[in-house]
Amino acid sequence: MYSRMLTACLMTMLIASCVTRGSVPVVVDTACDWVKPIYLTDHDIDVLDRQTKRDILAHNKAWQANCQKTKESGAK
Protein backbone atom coordinates (compact mmCIF):
# COMPACT_ATOMS: atom_id res chain seq x y z
CA MET A 1 0.00 0.00 0.00
CA TYR A 2 2.79 2.42 0.96
CA SER A 3 4.77 1.79 -2.23
CA ARG A 4 1.69 2.40 -4.41
CA MET A 5 0.96 5.69 -2.66
CA LEU A 6 4.59 6.74 -2.97
CA THR A 7 4.56 5.86 -6.67
CA ALA A 8 1.34 7.84 -7.19
CA CYS A 9 2.78 10.87 -5.39
CA LEU A 10 6.00 10.75 -7.40
CA MET A 11 4.08 10.46 -10.68
CA THR A 12 1.90 13.42 -9.71
CA MET A 13 4.97 15.53 -8.96
CA LEU A 14 6.60 14.56 -12.26
CA ILE A 15 3.48 15.42 -14.26
CA ALA A 16 3.07 18.75 -12.46
CA SER A 17 6.68 19.69 -13.14
CA CYS A 18 6.09 19.52 -16.91
CA VAL A 19 3.38 22.17 -16.91
CA THR A 20 4.27 25.33 -18.84
CA ARG A 21 3.20 28.73 -17.63
CA GLY A 22 2.36 30.10 -21.06
CA SER A 23 3.68 33.33 -22.47
CA VAL A 24 5.65 35.74 -20.34
CA PRO A 25 3.90 39.11 -19.84
CA VAL A 26 5.60 42.07 -21.51
CA VAL A 27 5.86 45.28 -19.51
CA VAL A 28 5.76 48.47 -21.57
CA ASP A 29 7.06 51.55 -19.79
CA THR A 30 4.92 54.53 -20.78
CA ALA A 31 6.19 56.98 -18.16
CA CYS A 32 7.99 59.09 -20.75
CA ASP A 33 4.66 59.67 -22.50
CA TRP A 34 3.27 61.63 -19.57
CA VAL A 35 6.30 62.78 -17.55
CA LYS A 36 7.74 66.12 -18.63
CA PRO A 37 10.53 68.36 -17.32
CA ILE A 38 9.53 71.12 -14.91
CA TYR A 39 10.27 74.64 -16.14
CA LEU A 40 10.66 77.55 -13.73
CA THR A 41 10.28 81.27 -14.21
CA ASP A 42 12.50 83.83 -12.50
CA HIS A 43 9.67 84.46 -10.04
CA ASP A 44 9.44 80.72 -9.25
CA ILE A 45 13.16 80.63 -8.53
CA ASP A 46 12.84 83.60 -6.17
CA VAL A 47 9.94 82.21 -4.12
CA LEU A 48 10.65 78.46 -3.97
CA ASP A 49 12.61 77.06 -1.06
CA ARG A 50 15.93 75.27 -1.52
CA GLN A 51 14.53 71.74 -1.04
CA THR A 52 11.84 72.24 -3.68
CA LYS A 53 14.47 73.48 -6.12
CA ARG A 54 16.58 70.37 -5.40
CA ASP A 55 13.56 68.13 -5.95
CA ILE A 56 12.77 69.81 -9.27
CA LEU A 57 16.41 69.48 -10.34
CA ALA A 58 16.41 65.77 -9.42
CA HIS A 59 13.18 65.27 -11.39
CA ASN A 60 14.57 67.05 -14.44
CA LYS A 61 17.85 65.10 -14.32
CA ALA A 62 15.94 61.82 -14.06
CA TRP A 63 13.75 62.83 -17.01
CA GLN A 64 16.83 63.78 -19.03
CA ALA A 65 18.57 60.48 -18.27
CA ASN A 66 15.54 58.27 -18.94
CA CYS A 67 13.29 60.04 -21.42
CA GLN A 68 15.23 62.51 -23.51
CA LYS A 69 16.90 59.73 -25.52
CA THR A 70 13.49 58.20 -26.19
CA LYS A 71 12.10 61.47 -27.51
CA GLU A 72 15.12 62.04 -29.78
CA SER A 73 14.98 58.55 -31.31
CA GLY A 74 11.21 58.90 -31.79
CA ALA A 75 11.68 62.16 -33.71
CA LYS A 76 13.97 60.55 -36.30
PyMOL commands that set and color helices and strands:
alter all, ss='L'
color gray80, all
select helices_A, chain A and resi 2-17+31-34+42-47+50-66+68-75
alter helices_A, ss='H'
color red, helices_A
deselect
rebuild
show_as cartoon
